[in-house]
């Protein structure tokens, strides 16, 4: 079976192929992850412009053949120019982590319109962020867990389902049950299973960013580091085979120079 497909897409990765072409992996609205060859993309007059750069949002047309792993791209036009995504290392790092995560959790040619919408919203939010770009990444990761069926709940006890209010001011931390995907009240503390500790400050931020109308509160470096480690642990726990992201290693090395 073969068809001409036109769809919106986000570029997940792109590599040089030969003298003038590129191999590009898109995450598309209609066909999930698709890898294409963009012939002549590196030529000055190719017409592709920046539409084949990672994190670009493009409208693409490709020739789809079921017998091929790599499809043939015939057209790619930029839909949105998220220029601020490459303005500084923090924003770029957060955006690259988003697309690397989508690349890791998605399969070729498996439709995923909810995941596509999440990625577009995440990159758009990141582009518009005026402070703490990492918060946009944390919102994305929390919602990614939800799209995959593992939405964390920071408002009800994971065991008894009692609605959780504010923790007492003298509480140093709360427990989060990784298996059940929720916090534990004092009565259910110590429930069997995989548990991690969350500071009350980090829990408060996670509640804000996972709410239906999420907000982006200002946070200190220590809290951001704790939230980042927690969300990564949660995703790794629920997504088999998820490996350390290359983006994290690359940008850590850049920042250390």
Phi, psi and omega in degrees: 000139177223153181202157172263121185248132172240126184200161171284150183207152170246134180282121178271319178201156179212134179229152178291141177226114181069205184281329190222004186246171176227146167258120187238134173255120178256152160251116189255157178292321189263334187232016180065219183278129181223135176254133183230162168254128177255093184290133179073014184297334183270358177284144184305327183254030183291329181090353181282333180057224181267010184290348180252013178273145179308137181082358179287143176256116187229157168260120188238154172232128177219155179269112185262124174234126183299334184276357183247142173276328179248121183269171182254119179278135178246338180201145176210121181235135181295129177269311180227140178257095179273073187296329185287347181296337182248016183283328180214163186296321182297314179293315179298317180299315180297318179294318179294327176294322178300311183288330177292322177297315179297319178299322183287324187265351184258157178244155180296133173063028173252113183304135180210068184295326179294320179292322178297313179299319178300317181293316178299314180297320181295314180291323178294317178298318179297318180297327183271350184295137179256351179203158177044069180301336180297330180299321177299323177294318181294321175300315179299313182296319178297317180286329175299316177302322179294316179299326180277357176098014183233043184301124177286146180241118182255009186245340180234151177295133183292341182259300185268351178067015176291138179293132184267129173267202177287142176284150178306148183301335181268004179285121181285330185197167175239159176262141175239128182268108184296318182299314185271347175072036180202168178284164179246134175285172182297327180291329183258004179303138181088007178305141182299146181130187181274119182234148174228159180264140176232131175295155180298324178297313180296319179299319179299319178293318179298324176297317182294316186281345180259359178291156180308319175250079188295152174239165182242082183289153174286140181224158176272167185299321181296317180292319178299318180297321179293316180295318179300314180295320180296309183297322178294319177297320181294315179296316179297324180295322186261347181247103182302134174080004179293125184252165177304137184283136178296325181303318181299317181293316184295313184287333174296317178296320180296316183291336181277350181288000000 
